[in-house]
Amino acid sequence: MKKPEDFFAVEQRSYQLYEEGRKLFLQGKHEEALDRFKRIYEDTTAFRDVAEIVEDYYARGQDEWVAKFRPRFESQGGVA
């Protein structure tokens, strides 16, 4: 039987993946960014706005997705 993961371990991993995704997005690496967000989405759809991010990509297409989320990610801080 698989041992359930500690909530805080999942939360920490989700935070790290989100930041990686945000930075990759701002660097123009949109497919890599989406991969990070999808990895969070597999664990939980309740982390920040990850459900909206992933679902909007498929509903809107990449160009509209980029236009929608660029201002949001830029306001969260710069590219590292």
ZAMARGU-4260 file (C-alpha; in steps of 0.2 Angstrom, whole numbers, plus 5000, padded with zeros to 4 digits):
<rodrens>
0) 5000/5000/5000 | 5007/5017/4995 | 5010/5029/5010 | 5000/5045/5009 | 5011/5060/5006
5) 5013/5073/5020 | 5002/5088/5016 | 5016/5100/5019 | 5027/5090/5007 | 5014/5091/4993
10) 5012/5110/4997 | 5030/5113/4996 | 5032/5104/4980 | 5017/5113/4972 | 5025/5130/4977
15) 5042/5125/4969 | 5033/5119/4953 | 5022/5135/4952 | 5037/5146/4954 | 5047/5136/4941
20) 5032/5137/4929 | 5029/5156/4932 | 5048/5159/4928 | 5048/5148/4913 | 5032/5156/4907
25) 5040/5173/4908 | 5055/5167/4899 | 5044/5162/4884 | 5046/5143/4888 | 5027/5141/4888
30) 5026/5122/4885 | 5039/5119/4899 | 5029/5131/4910 | 5013/5121/4906 | 5021/5105/4911
35) 5025/5112/4928 | 5007/5118/4931 | 5000/5101/4925 | 5011/5092/4938 | 5003/5102/4951
40) 4986/5099/4944 | 4989/5080/4945 | 4991/5082/4964 | 4978/5095/4967 | 4967/5107/4958
45) 4965/5118/4974 | 4983/5125/4974 | 4982/5144/4969 | 4975/5147/4952 | 4983/5131/4944
50) 4966/5124/4938 | 4962/5140/4929 | 4979/5140/4921 | 4979/5122/4915 | 4960/5123/4909
55) 4962/5140/4901 | 4977/5133/4890 | 4966/5120/4882 | 4950/5131/4882 | 4958/5147/4875
60) 4973/5141/4865 | 4991/5146/4868 | 4991/5164/4861 | 4976/5169/4872 | 4982/5160/4887
65) 4999/5169/4886 | 4990/5186/4884 | 4979/5182/4899 | 4992/5176/4911 | 5007/5186/4907
70) 5001/5202/4917 | 4997/5190/4932 | 5014/5182/4932 | 5023/5198/4929 | 5014/5206/4944
75) 5020/5191/4955 | 5038/5196/4953 | 5052/5196/4940 | 5061/5182/4931 | 5075/5174/4941
</rodrens>
